[in-house]
């Protein structure tokens, strides 16, 4: 079980709209690959092309080097877990799970044996004789997974399988899915619009937008080092600040100016420059004049009542709390800084009764280090 | 209670009278099966019954095929044309029978089709088809098309999908529609009366003509049998349309 899957220059148009635009992708053997994108980004179309329900207008799909582009869905070594489960209502759980094998004319005792294995894998033994209408959503999803896995597909497609379930159940099923993958192996393609699911399950993630991939990488890479503005905004919350590179400060840092945050203080001599210049890590190569966007995650901003203690490579701005929402494990603030509202999340290290939390309209200090933000280049200086 | 009484009292009367030995149903002169016996020997009634069944069978088959096609198209393609199609399919249900019968009669005369069993079958198919289409449409709306995709995904070919998915899920609706069509066909009087040629009577038309000529008690007996058959068919079709738990 498990194969490498290759998509080569897949394009699909519906009428005038290009839904999937020249996409190429290779899935490694045994990997869980998350396809993350908002609705309408083309991810479901891509999944249906892999399942064989839609023929691409151009491009090829290869499994282990074999071209399956023209192969009908019932002959593909690919199985799908559908978003709405799509269990057969007139069959029992046992019959549902065994469907794929019995269709393939497998001997009855062999089917029974494999179904038992699957029932155990998804822990649905005691529900085997019920019908889909008699079990809960989470249980239906387990049955759908077992039903899709019984044929030992080279590639298992999961189409937003947890979207209809509540948060707690989603978290539990995510862990179960990981266990199932560890047990049966195989290549999984997990399609979702939920970045949490995509990141926790996927060995790699592709962020999809308007029919193309914005970025492919490991979850941490995609979150920490988004390559486009869209990725930075879609994967997690962030503050995006437009800036222009003004100086290469030293071997580690760049100086960038922005008009959005008012006055910014940092340890390097800022008297030479007017207004808001901040330090940013030289992870990408910018020259003076190049334009870039700084992505600053809410959890990377330190929020204090008093000025932060001096530290090297630290940027500091002043602001006012305009909005806050207490969420238990953290409080989410909107802080007015210059002409911007910055999102800041703060975890509470002490029990509330013992200290007064920062509240509305308080003057605060925000600080971040030069490597806390991530720069995305938007345009090179033409001169 | 009142409503049920209002509805079933005449039927009960008819039922009782059919076992009355008296020649005219005025008073009760004792239990008898003589009218059923007489019914058994009437050739013309046999012919009418045979016609009724033949017409019902053929027009049911035809209307099931056409009705299912119509329902599938309306369900599958939600275009403007299909909305109009839906209206056209729905129309025969609300157009008075007498108008439908007359229009069919004019059509047959105009295209030079002589009135016969064929014209009755065509007429019955016309209105039965609408009922089949509507019953099937209801079933299709409950039917989740991802079932077909799931089955294909799991390796089933079309014959298998039809046998193991479509028939079990849509079969009851199909049977209900067919039974409804069958019932409507054997029951219909107005349209049949208008488009039937001489000598091609069906049971309802036969009963109507017998009312003027023969013993009312034979009619009672015939009606009881006729009604029982219809009743059983209706119950069967209701059973099949009931949602599965």
Interface residues (C-beta under 8 A of the other chain):
Chain A: X51 X52 X53 X72 X73 X74 X75 X78 X79 X80 X82 X84 X86 X87 X88 X89 X90 X99 X100 X103 X104 X133 X147 X148 X151
Chain B: X144 X146 X147 X149 X150 X151 X152 X153 X154 X155 X156 X157 X160 X164 X165 X168 X169 X244 X245
